[in-house]
C-alpha cells in the first residue's frame, strides 16, 4: 500500500486556463487521476481494523488526502463538481473513527479538509 501511495499517485496541477474547459485533455487527465486516487484512498481505508490504525490513517489521510486530493479539491471551483468530489472522499472514511469524537471536533489529519468544507 505504501509503495502505491508513494509511487503510483500523480495528480497534475495545470493552470486554470488549461482545465476550465472540461473537455480539454488536461482537464480529463486531471479528473481521471483524481478519481484513481480516491479509489486508492477507499481501498487503503478498507484495511482499517486489519492493519494498524496509525498506518492506515497515515497512508490514507496524511499522505493521500492531505498531499494529493486536497490540492485538487482546493483548485476545483466551488460548485456541484467540488461537492461531489468531497462527498466521495468523505464516504471513504470509516465511521468508527468518529464515534468517540465530541461535537464540533475532528481527527487532526482532517483539519485542512474540514477547513475546505467550511469554505
RODO-2510 file (C-alpha; in nm, 4 decimals, decimal comma):
residues 119
     n   res          X          Y          Z
     1     x     0,0000     0,0000     0,0000
     2     x     0,2788     0,2378     0,0927
     3     x     0,4506     0,1836    -0,2403
     4     x     0,1259     0,2529    -0,4305
     5     x     0,0635     0,5738    -0,2398
     6     x     0,4200     0,6974    -0,2795
     7     x     0,4876     0,5892    -0,6380
     8     x     0,1586     0,5483    -0,8241
     9     x    -0,0358     0,8601    -0,7271
    10     x     0,0072     1,1582    -0,9546
    11     x    -0,2447     1,4369    -0,9932
    12     x    -0,1069     1,7158    -1,2116
    13     x    -0,1845     2,0768    -1,1346
    14     x    -0,2493     2,2638    -1,4567
    15     x    -0,3082     2,6356    -1,4980
    16     x    -0,6704     2,7325    -1,4527
    17     x    -0,6974     2,8194    -1,8210
    18     x    -0,5989     2,4620    -1,9172
    19     x    -0,8732     2,2945    -1,7114
    20     x    -1,1607     2,5429    -1,7404
    21     x    -1,2835     2,3551    -2,0456
    22     x    -1,3926     2,0189    -1,9004
    23     x    -1,3442     1,8522    -2,2390
    24     x    -0,9776     1,9546    -2,2697
    25     x    -0,7191     1,6745    -2,2495
    26     x    -0,5629     1,8359    -1,9402
    27     x    -0,8947     1,8521    -1,7550
    28     x    -0,9845     1,4946    -1,8478
    29     x    -0,6455     1,3608    -1,7408
    30     x    -0,6565     1,5505    -1,4111
    31     x    -1,0054     1,4160    -1,3392
    32     x    -0,9044     1,0553    -1,4139
    33     x    -0,6029     1,0861    -1,1855
    34     x    -0,8151     1,2388    -0,9081
    35     x    -1,0724     0,9598    -0,9204
    36     x    -0,7969     0,6997    -0,9334
    37     x    -0,6532     0,8468    -0,6127
    38     x    -0,9991     0,8452    -0,4499
    39     x    -1,0318     0,4763    -0,5367
    40     x    -0,6916     0,4108    -0,3802
    41     x    -0,8000     0,6075    -0,0707
    42     x    -1,1085     0,3901    -0,0444
    43     x    -0,9037     0,0722    -0,0800
    44     x    -0,6451     0,1829     0,1772
    45     x    -0,9124     0,2782     0,4313
    46     x    -1,0845    -0,0591     0,3862
    47     x    -0,7845    -0,2081     0,5678
    48     x    -0,8923    -0,0284     0,8866
    49     x    -0,9309    -0,2895     1,1589
    50     x    -0,6938    -0,5287     0,9815
    51     x    -0,3783    -0,3181     0,9542
    52     x    -0,2708    -0,0909     1,2420
    53     x    -0,4941     0,2160     1,2547
    54     x    -0,1951     0,4541     1,2682
    55     x    -0,0614     0,3082     0,9436
    56     x    -0,3983     0,3299     0,7682
    57     x    -0,4545     0,6878     0,8856
    58     x    -0,1037     0,7913     0,7837
    59     x    -0,1312     0,6453     0,4337
    60     x    -0,4931     0,7413     0,3740
    61     x    -0,5262     1,0766     0,5424
    62     x    -0,1804     1,2274     0,5865
    63     x    -0,0429     1,1138     0,2540
    64     x    -0,3279     1,0577     0,0065
    65     x    -0,5853     1,3087     0,1266
    66     x    -0,3641     1,5909     0,2500
    67     x    -0,0823     1,5553    -0,0016
    68     x    -0,2735     1,4838    -0,3236
    69     x    -0,6510     1,5008    -0,3075
    70     x    -0,6850     1,8198    -0,1071
    71     x    -0,4740     2,0176    -0,3553
    72     x    -0,7096     1,9162    -0,6335
    73     x    -1,0166     1,9971    -0,4231
    74     x    -0,8836     2,3414    -0,3356
    75     x    -0,8169     2,4127    -0,7044
    76     x    -1,1603     2,2900    -0,8155
    77     x    -1,4025     2,5828    -0,8441
    78     x    -1,6855     2,5844    -0,5881
    79     x    -1,9951     2,4130    -0,7191
    80     x    -2,1529     2,0750    -0,7839
    81     x    -1,8279     1,9095    -0,9035
    82     x    -1,6415     2,0074    -0,5882
    83     x    -1,9315     1,8958    -0,3676
    84     x    -1,9460     1,5572    -0,5417
    85     x    -1,5725     1,5080    -0,5006
    86     x    -1,5897     1,5946    -0,1295
    87     x    -1,8839     1,3576    -0,0752
    88     x    -1,6939     1,0712    -0,2350
    89     x    -1,3883     1,1398    -0,0205
    90     x    -1,5994     1,1511     0,2974
    91     x    -1,7709     0,8250     0,2019
    92     x    -1,4301     0,6523     0,2250
    93     x    -1,3806     0,7328     0,5956
    94     x    -1,4543     0,4533     0,8438
    95     x    -1,7438     0,5585     1,0693
    96     x    -1,5797     0,4192     1,3814
    97     x    -1,3102     0,6885     1,3651
    98     x    -1,5760     0,9478     1,4521
    99     x    -1,7812     0,7683     1,7190
   100     x    -1,5899     0,8962     2,0210
   101     x    -1,5281     1,2486     1,8952
   102     x    -1,7041     1,5363     2,0645
   103     x    -1,9414     1,7615     1,8784
   104     x    -1,7602     2,0049     1,6516
   105     x    -1,4290     1,8185     1,6659
   106     x    -1,2492     1,6060     1,4113
   107     x    -0,9378     1,3997     1,3592
   108     x    -0,6170     1,6061     1,3463
   109     x    -0,5429     1,4764     0,9949
   110     x    -0,8769     1,6134     0,8735
   111     x    -0,8390     1,9732     0,9900
   112     x    -0,7380     2,1082     0,6465
   113     x    -1,0131     1,9098     0,4740
   114     x    -1,2678     2,0448     0,7236
   115     x    -1,1478     2,3992     0,6546
   116     x    -1,2027     2,3381     0,2842
   117     x    -1,5530     2,2093     0,3512
   118     x    -1,6351     2,5144     0,5615
   119     x    -1,5231     2,7477     0,2862
***
